[in-house]
Amino acid sequence: MVDSVVNPAGERSGVAGSGGQRGRASTSQFGALGLNFADPRVEASVLGLLDTVEVELRASVSSADPFVNEAARHLVEAGGKRLRPLLVALGAQFGDPTAPKVVPAAVVMELTHLATLYHDDVMDEAAVRRGAQSANSRWTNSVAILVGDYLFARAADIAADLGPEAVRLQARTFARLVHGQIAETVGPRAEDDPVGHHLHVIAEKTGSLIATSVRFGGLFAGAAPEHVEALAGYGETIGVAFQLSDDLLDIASESVQSGKTPGTDLREGVPTLPVLYALQADDSDASSVRLREILATGPLTDDALHGEALGLLRESPALKRARETVRGYAEEARAQLAPLPAGPERSALESLCDYMADRNG
């Protein structure tokens, strides 16, 4: 589940610094996500929550076994933007953000996310994660899978202290994550629309966990039920927008902006939305025809073909159409916030919509 966000300098944002140094949540971290606060009170509340989550997250993965302790802390120490805890904290602003179950709920969401990363890297045969050697590369695939399982178990243990509803929601979210991974692995059936299948996979793999994160924030802060439902709908939609936007950055940006070599997905044969739109197009101009010919060959390991395809895709109607799709999701997410009371809390969530709508040009 690739959803990394970097700041304009190409440095990964996160409350944890590199090299295992513990950091504090900061306004610059939010800037990298396009998040703006209109009220310093709300900003201070979110910052404080995230600082506490960081401490509890590290405590939650500790083990008496030195090897398990090291392997389980590997990705925690690598940092990351902590998007899911951030959305728990934002959702909690619609109730009492100091409620005792809010921080554990955020830890559950981040542990679940981290566990999926260990498993994803095995399936993708990834060598690097968050700028550090991946767990499967540093140790073995078996170790990475087992550590991911350990983190899922720790998340379930903490969720049990939050009550039956938390356990049920976390389990159902996990089921959706697995369904999404299976759907991606198997691929679309002959009768499926490839674009629809792709969007479904993103909703299951990325949108579901982000939806539960912001739902947990509202739920455990005691927000009104109708507000909790609005937050969950917003979370799933903005989660899809985030993932699609990252996929567009892989094509449209320079490496300093995206944090990785442009066109990595093309080189690996990952069918992102612009590629799917290009393959479905019936444009008869020479550029579109040539682009379809190259993309139909699969992973573009040849440097010349890769460079040609990347250039054609950047100028294609398919990329423009994909940008419009992202804007559509961003606007849908904004509309789902309508039941929430107007104020700086809602404005903060709306600022993420603005960012998604404008991020890719």
C-alpha positions in Angstrom: 0.0 0.0 0.0 2.1 2.9 -1.2 1.0 6.2 0.1 4.2 8.0 1.0 4.2 11.8 1.1 7.3 14.0 1.0 7.8 17.7 1.5 9.2 19.9 -1.3 12.7 19.2 -0.3 12.2 15.5 -0.9 12.5 14.7 2.8 10.1 12.2 4.3 7.7 13.8 6.7 6.9 12.2 10.0 6.8 12.5 13.8 9.7 10.1 14.0 13.1 11.2 12.7 15.5 9.0 10.7 18.0 6.7 12.4 15.6 5.8 15.2 15.5 9.3 16.7 12.2 10.1 18.4 10.7 13.3 17.0 7.7 15.5 17.8 4.8 16.2 15.6 5.2 19.6 13.9 3.4 22.1 11.7 5.8 21.4 8.9 4.7 17.7 8.9 1.1 18.9 8.3 2.3 21.3 5.5 3.6 18.3 3.6 0.1 16.8 3.7 -1.6 20.1 2.7 -3.2 20.4 6.2 -3.9 23.9 7.4 -5.2 24.9 10.8 -7.3 28.0 11.3 -7.2 27.8 15.0 -4.1 27.3 17.2 -6.2 25.5 19.8 -7.1 22.8 17.3 -3.5 22.6 16.1 -2.1 22.3 19.6 -4.7 19.5 20.4 -3.7 17.5 17.4 0.0 18.0 18.0 -0.3 16.9 21.6 -2.3 13.8 20.6 0.3 12.7 18.0 3.2 13.2 20.4 1.5 10.9 22.9 0.6 8.4 20.2 4.3 8.2 19.2 5.3 7.3 22.8 2.6 4.7 23.1 3.3 3.3 19.6 6.9 2.5 20.6 5.8 1.0 23.9 3.2 -1.2 22.1 5.7 -3.0 19.9 8.2 -3.7 22.7 9.0 -7.4 23.3 11.1 -9.3 25.9 12.7 -11.1 23.0 15.5 -8.9 21.7 15.2 -10.0 18.1 11.4 -9.6 18.0 11.8 -6.2 19.6 14.3 -5.1 17.0 12.3 -6.4 14.0 9.0 -5.0 15.3 10.5 -1.5 15.9 12.1 -1.5 12.5 9.4 0.4 10.6 8.2 2.4 13.7 11.7 3.9 13.9 11.9 4.5 10.2 9.3 7.2 10.7 6.5 8.0 8.3 3.8 10.7 8.2 1.5 9.0 10.7 -1.5 9.8 8.5 -3.8 7.4 10.2 -3.1 8.7 13.8 -3.4 12.2 12.4 -6.9 11.4 11.1 -7.9 9.8 14.4 -6.8 13.1 16.1 -8.7 15.2 13.6 -11.9 13.1 14.0 -11.6 13.4 17.8 -11.9 17.2 17.5 -15.6 16.7 17.0 -15.9 15.4 20.5 -13.6 15.4 23.5 -10.0 14.9 22.1 -8.7 14.3 25.6 -11.0 11.2 26.1 -8.9 8.3 27.3 -9.5 5.9 24.4 -8.5 8.3 21.6 -4.7 7.7 21.8 -5.1 3.8 22.0 -7.4 4.0 19.1 -4.8 5.8 17.1 -2.1 3.3 18.1 -4.4 0.4 16.9 -4.8 2.1 13.5 -1.0 2.7 13.0 -0.1 -0.8 14.2 -2.6 -2.3 11.7 -1.1 -0.1 8.9 2.5 -1.0 9.8 1.6 -4.7 9.8 0.3 -4.4 6.3 3.6 -2.8 5.2 5.6 -5.8 6.4 3.4 -8.1 4.4 3.3 -5.8 1.4 7.1 -5.7 1.1 7.2 -9.5 1.0 4.5 -9.6 -1.8 6.2 -6.8 -3.7 9.7 -8.1 -3.1 10.6 -4.6 -2.0 14.2 -3.8 -0.9 13.5 -0.4 0.6 10.8 1.0 2.8 10.7 4.6 4.0 14.3 5.1 2.9 15.6 2.1 5.0 16.2 -1.5 4.2 12.9 -3.4 4.2 12.4 -6.1 6.9 12.2 -8.9 4.3 15.5 -7.7 2.7 17.2 -7.2 6.1 16.1 -10.5 7.5 13.9 -12.9 5.5 10.4 -13.1 4.0 9.4 -15.5 6.8 10.5 -13.1 9.5 8.8 -10.1 7.8 5.5 -12.0 7.6 5.7 -13.2 11.3 6.5 -9.7 12.5 3.5 -8.3 10.6 1.4 -11.0 12.3 2.9 -9.9 15.7 1.8 -6.3 15.0 -1.7 -7.4 14.0 -1.9 -9.3 17.3 -0.7 -6.3 19.3 -3.3 -4.1 17.5 -6.0 -6.6 18.4 -4.9 -6.8 22.0 -5.2 -3.0 22.4 -8.5 -2.9 20.5 -9.9 -5.4 23.0 -9.4 -2.8 25.8 -11.4 -0.3 23.7 -14.5 -2.6 23.7 -16.4 -5.0 21.4 -17.2 -2.3 18.8 -13.6 -1.5 18.4 -12.7 -5.1 17.9 -15.5 -5.6 15.4 -14.5 -2.5 13.4 -10.8 -3.4 13.4 -11.6 -6.9 12.3 -13.9 -5.8 9.5 -11.3 -3.3 8.3 -8.7 -6.0 8.3 -11.0 -8.2 6.3 -11.4 -5.4 3.7 -7.7 -5.0 3.5 -7.2 -8.7 2.8 -10.0 -8.7 0.2 -8.4 -5.7 -1.5 -5.0 -7.4 -1.6 -6.5 -10.6 -3.0 -8.4 -8.6 -5.7 -5.2 -6.9 -6.6 -3.2 -10.1 -6.7 -5.7 -12.0 -8.8 -6.5 -9.1 -11.1 -9.7 -8.1 -12.8 -11.9 -10.9 -14.3 -12.7 -10.9 -18.0 -16.1 -9.3 -17.4 -14.6 -6.6 -15.0 -13.9 -3.0 -15.9 -10.2 -2.6 -15.2 -10.6 0.9 -13.9 -13.5 0.0 -11.7 -11.5 -3.0 -10.4 -8.5 -0.7 -9.7 -10.6 1.9 -7.8 -12.2 -0.9 -5.8 -8.8 -2.3 -4.8 -7.7 1.2 -3.6 -10.9 1.7 -1.6 -10.4 -1.7 0.1 -6.6 -1.5 0.7 -6.2 2.2 1.5 -9.6 3.9 1.9 -10.9 1.4 4.5 -8.2 1.9 7.1 -8.3 5.7 6.7 -12.1 5.6 7.1 -11.8 3.5 10.3 -9.1 5.9 11.6 -11.2 9.0 11.4 -14.3 7.0 12.6 -12.3 5.9 15.6 -11.4 9.5 16.4 -15.0 10.6 16.4 -16.3 7.5 18.1 -14.0 7.4 21.0 -14.1 11.2 21.5 -17.9 10.9 22.0 -18.9 12.7 18.8 -22.6 12.5 17.7 -23.4 9.3 15.7 -24.3 11.3 12.6 -20.9 13.1 12.8 -19.1 9.8 13.2 -20.7 8.4 10.0 -19.9 11.6 8.1 -16.3 11.3 9.2 -16.1 7.7 8.1 -17.4 8.5 4.6 -15.0 11.4 4.3 -12.1 9.2 5.4 -12.7 6.5 2.8 -13.1 9.0 0.0 -10.1 11.1 0.9 -8.1 7.9 1.3 -8.7 6.9 -2.3 -7.8 10.5 -3.4 -4.5 10.2 -1.5 -3.5 7.0 -3.2 -4.6 8.1 -6.6 -2.7 11.3 -6.2 0.5 9.5 -5.2 0.2 7.3 -8.3 0.0 10.5 -10.4 3.0 11.9 -8.8 5.0 8.9 -9.9 4.4 10.0 -13.4 4.0 13.7 -13.4 6.7 14.9 -10.9 10.4 15.0 -10.7 12.1 12.8 -8.1 12.7 15.6 -5.7 8.9 16.0 -5.4 7.8 12.4 -5.4 10.6 11.0 -3.3 11.4 8.2 -5.8 12.6 7.8 -9.3 9.8 9.0 -11.7 8.0 6.2 -13.5 8.8 3.5 -11.0 5.3 2.0 -11.4 5.7 2.0 -15.2 9.1 0.2 -14.9 7.5 -2.4 -12.5 4.4 -2.9 -14.6 2.0 -1.5 -11.9 -1.2 -0.5 -13.6 -2.1 2.9 -12.1 -5.1 4.9 -13.1 -3.4 7.0 -15.9 -2.1 3.8 -17.5 -5.5 2.2 -17.4 -7.1 5.2 -18.9 -4.5 5.3 -21.6 -5.0 1.6 -22.5 -8.8 2.1 -22.7 -8.6 5.2 -24.9 -9.6 5.0 -28.5 -7.7 8.2 -29.6 -6.3 7.8 -33.1 -3.5 10.3 -32.9 0.0 9.0 -33.3 1.0 9.7 -29.7 -1.9 7.9 -28.1 -1.5 4.9 -30.4 2.2 4.7 -29.7 1.6 5.0 -26.0 -0.8 2.1 -26.0 1.6 0.0 -28.0 4.4 0.5 -25.4 2.1 0.1 -22.4 0.7 -3.2 -23.7 4.1 -4.8 -23.5 4.0 -4.9 -19.7 6.9 -3.8 -17.3 9.1 -1.3 -19.1 12.5 -2.4 -18.1 14.1 -1.0 -21.3 15.3 2.5 -20.5 14.5 3.9 -23.9 11.0 2.5 -24.0 10.5 3.6 -20.3 11.6 7.2 -21.1 9.4 7.3 -24.2 6.3 6.1 -22.4 6.8 8.4 -19.5 7.1 11.4 -21.8 4.0 10.4 -23.8 2.0 9.7 -20.6 2.8 13.1 -19.2 1.4 14.8 -22.2 -1.6 12.4 -22.7 -5.3 13.0 -22.2 -5.2 10.0 -19.9 -3.2 11.9 -17.3 -5.6 14.8 -17.5 -8.5 12.5 -17.0 -6.8 10.9 -14.0 -6.3 14.3 -12.5 -10.0 15.1 -12.9 -10.8 11.8 -11.2 -8.7 12.8 -8.2 -10.4 16.2 -8.0 -13.8 14.4 -8.2 -12.9 12.3 -5.2 -11.6 15.4 -3.3 -14.8 17.2 -3.9 -16.9 14.2 -2.9 -14.9 14.0 0.3 -15.7 17.7 1.0 -19.4 17.1 0.4 -19.4 14.3 2.9 -18.3 16.8 5.6 -21.5 18.8 5.3 -23.2 17.2 8.3 -20.4 18.4 10.6 -20.6 21.7 12.3 -18.8 24.6 10.6 -15.6 25.7 12.3 -11.8 25.3 12.4 -12.2 21.5 13.0 -14.1 21.0 9.7 -11.9 23.5 7.9 -8.8 21.4 8.7 -10.4 18.4 7.0 -11.5 20.5 4.1 -7.9 21.7 3.6 -6.9 18.1 2.8 -9.5 18.2 0.1 -8.1 21.4 -1.3 -4.6 19.8 -1.3 -5.8 16.7 -3.1 -7.6 18.8 -5.7 -4.6 20.9 -6.5 -1.6 18.6 -5.8 -1.2 17.2 -9.3 -1.8 20.4 -11.2 
